[in-house]
Amino acid sequence: MEERPAILAIEPCCGKGKAACDFLHLSDQFLLYGASSLAEGLKLLQERSIDLIILDLMISDNEGLDTFLRVKREAPHMPVIIVTTLEDESVAMEAVKQGAQDYLLKQEVDTEHLSRSIRYAIARNRLLLEVDFLREQEHYLATHDKLTNLPNRYLFGEYLEKAVANAGRSGSKLAVLFIDLDGFKQINDQWGHAAGDHVLQSVAERLKEAVRHSDVVGRVGGDEFIAMLCNIENRSDAGRVAREMLRAVRHAVLFCGRRMVVDISIGISICPGDGRRLDDLISKADMAMYKAKKRKGRHVQFYVPPRLPRVREVQEPTESPETVPFESPRRTPLRRVH
């Protein structure tokens, strides 16, 4: 047997034979709760599982459009049918514009009309909620990585753009960490893609646990991740978090009885020192990460600007006027961060 919809009628004359809700007593289609004041109605709304509200805008403790707006604040997704007089029809129409499902004139209410309006309102509201849910799901899938549920490159870029703007206004610093797994291809080749996916999910969780709630970890794609650390005091703060990430990821990942160990290489850029543009910060962190990988992985490398070559005294060109001999710069060893 189909469960009867629960209706809350908030009307000043409810139960006295003069309100719209009294027509529902003639029908066994609904479970009816009545309230003669807004305060009583809102209390019942908290205590009962309600499917729809019938609301008179002119009640003892509240009047006009504000009556509906108060109900809407308490139950934003609840379908509401307004009952009103012809004199207040314009207020009821405004309530519909503000989100009420429908309005009925008291002079025209009868059991059949009211029952039909209730069922249509409940059905329309469910359809709207389903559409909203599908839209939210579509947006989530477009902005999050399906495997790890982390923000994807698109959403991470939005977060980073806002964070850079906030840092510019407040004078604070932030860090971008570009993270790449070491030896991930061998795991895929040896144990299969299911094992590789499990490793990526485990790494994603460990990276999130290594940062604060105000920071963001995203997945760029493949075996690459990216993180944003907001409101840091200096470079050493970013280095400390990066080292914590190295330690967290280093623990073995168990899959089908197998112990798989992966490492990561991390490159770091700092805003504003390494730039204020989103693309600059990401690309410089990426370049620093590749330098870390050249050191056989499991390293942290801050971005280091390339040193310009020192040009010797220009000699007369012999063949091409575009050729200028110069001395190669001395390479400074990359500082290792533990």
URQUIZI-V365242 format. One record per residue. SS is DSSP state (H for helix, E for strand, L for the rest). OMEGA is omega in degrees with one decimal (999 if undefined). Layout:
# URQUIZI-V365242
ss = [SS & SS]
omega = [OMEGA & OMEGA]
This chain:
# URQUIZI-V365242
ss = [L & L & L & L & E & E & E & E & E & E & L & L & L & L & L & L & L & L & L & H & H & H & H & H & H & H & L & L & L & E & E & E & E & E & E & L & L & H & H & H & H & H & H & H & H & H & H & L & L & L & L & E & E & E & E & E & L & E & E & L & L & E & E & L & H & H & H & H & H & H & H & H & H & H & L & L & L & L & E & E & E & E & E & E & L & H & H & H & H & H & H & H & H & H & H & H & H & L & L & L & L & E & E & E & E & H & H & H & L & L & H & H & H & H & H & H & H & H & H & H & H & H & H & H & H & H & H & H & H & H & H & H & H & H & H & H & H & H & H & H & H & H & H & E & L & L & L & L & L & L & E & L & H & H & H & H & H & H & H & H & H & H & H & H & H & H & H & H & H & H & L & L & E & E & E & E & E & E & E & E & E & E & L & H & H & H & H & H & H & H & H & L & H & H & H & H & H & H & H & H & H & H & H & H & H & H & H & H & H & L & L & L & L & L & L & E & E & E & E & E & E & L & L & E & E & E & E & E & E & E & E & E & L & L & H & H & H & H & H & H & H & H & H & H & H & H & H & H & H & H & L & L & E & E & E & L & L & E & E & E & L & L & E & E & E & E & E & E & E & E & E & L & L & L & L & L & L & H & H & H & H & H & H & H & H & H & H & H & H & H & H & H & H & H & L & L & L & L & L & E & E & E & L & L & L & L & L & L & L & E & E & L & L & L & L & L & L & L & L & L & L & L & L & L & L & E & E & L & L & L & L & L & L & L & L & L & L & L]
omega = [-178.1 & -179.7 & -178.8 & 175.9 & 178.9 & -176.2 & 173.6 & 178.8 & 177.6 & -175.8 & -176.1 & -176.7 & -175.9 & 179.3 & -178.2 & 176.8 & -176.6 & -176.2 & 179.1 & -177.4 & -178.2 & 176.7 & -178.3 & 177.0 & 179.3 & -178.7 & 176.1 & -177.0 & -170.6 & 170.8 & -168.7 & 170.6 & -178.6 & 176.4 & -178.2 & 175.8 & -179.7 & 179.8 & 178.6 & 179.8 & -180.0 & 176.7 & 177.7 & 179.6 & 177.9 & -173.5 & -173.8 & 173.6 & -172.1 & 178.2 & -178.7 & 178.1 & 167.4 & -169.9 & 170.5 & -175.9 & -177.7 & 178.4 & -168.5 & -173.8 & 176.5 & -179.1 & 171.8 & -176.3 & -179.2 & 177.7 & 178.8 & -177.1 & 177.1 & 176.4 & -178.6 & 177.9 & -178.8 & -176.9 & -172.5 & -177.6 & -177.5 & 175.2 & -177.4 & 171.7 & 179.9 & 169.6 & -173.1 & 174.7 & 179.6 & -179.1 & -177.8 & -176.3 & -178.6 & 177.7 & 178.6 & 178.3 & 177.3 & 177.5 & 176.5 & 176.9 & -178.3 & 175.2 & 175.6 & -178.1 & -173.8 & 170.5 & 179.8 & 173.8 & -177.0 & -177.6 & -174.2 & -175.3 & 167.6 & -174.6 & -176.9 & -178.5 & -178.3 & 179.9 & 179.9 & 179.5 & 179.5 & -177.9 & 178.0 & -178.9 & 178.9 & -179.5 & 179.1 & -178.7 & 178.1 & 178.9 & 179.1 & 178.9 & 177.5 & 178.6 & 178.1 & 179.7 & 179.6 & 177.6 & 177.8 & 178.3 & 179.6 & 178.7 & -180.0 & -179.0 & -179.6 & -174.1 & -178.6 & 176.2 & -174.2 & -175.1 & -172.6 & -175.3 & 174.8 & 172.2 & 176.9 & -176.8 & -178.2 & -178.1 & 177.6 & 178.2 & 177.4 & 178.4 & -177.3 & 179.3 & 178.8 & -179.2 & 178.0 & 178.4 & 178.6 & 178.6 & 178.0 & 179.8 & -175.1 & -177.9 & -179.5 & -179.8 & 171.2 & -179.0 & 172.7 & -179.9 & 175.9 & -168.9 & 179.6 & 179.1 & 176.5 & 176.9 & -177.7 & -179.6 & -179.9 & 177.7 & 177.7 & -177.1 & -174.8 & -172.5 & 177.7 & -175.0 & 177.0 & 176.4 & 178.4 & 178.8 & 179.2 & 177.4 & -179.7 & 178.4 & 179.0 & 179.1 & 179.2 & 179.7 & -178.0 & 177.2 & 178.7 & -179.9 & -177.6 & -177.5 & 177.9 & 179.2 & -179.2 & 179.2 & -176.0 & 171.8 & 178.8 & 175.9 & 179.8 & -177.2 & 180.0 & 179.2 & -178.5 & 176.6 & 178.5 & -178.4 & 178.3 & 178.8 & -175.4 & 172.9 & 175.2 & -179.3 & -177.1 & -179.0 & -176.7 & 175.5 & 178.8 & 178.2 & 179.4 & 178.8 & 179.4 & 178.6 & 175.9 & 176.1 & 177.9 & -178.4 & -176.4 & -176.7 & -175.2 & -179.0 & -176.0 & 174.4 & -179.6 & 178.0 & 179.5 & 177.9 & -179.8 & 175.1 & -179.1 & -178.8 & 176.7 & 174.0 & 177.6 & 170.1 & -173.7 & 171.8 & -173.6 & 168.1 & -175.6 & 172.7 & 15.3 & -173.2 & -178.6 & 177.0 & 179.2 & -179.9 & -177.6 & -177.7 & 180.0 & -177.3 & -179.6 & -177.1 & 179.4 & 174.3 & 178.0 & 178.9 & 178.6 & 178.8 & 179.2 & 174.7 & 177.4 & -179.4 & 178.7 & 177.9 & 176.1 & 171.4 & -177.8 & 178.1 & 173.9 & -179.0 & 170.6 & 176.5 & 177.3 & 179.9 & 178.3 & 178.7 & 178.9 & 179.0 & 174.7 & -174.6 & 174.7 & 173.8 & -175.4 & 175.5 & 180.0 & 178.0 & 179.3 & -178.5 & -175.8 & 178.9 & -178.8 & -177.8 & 178.5 & 180.0 & 176.6 & -178.6 & 178.5 & -179.9 & 172.8 & -179.5 & 177.3 & -179.3 & 178.1 & 179.6 & -178.6 & 179.2 & -179.9 & 999]
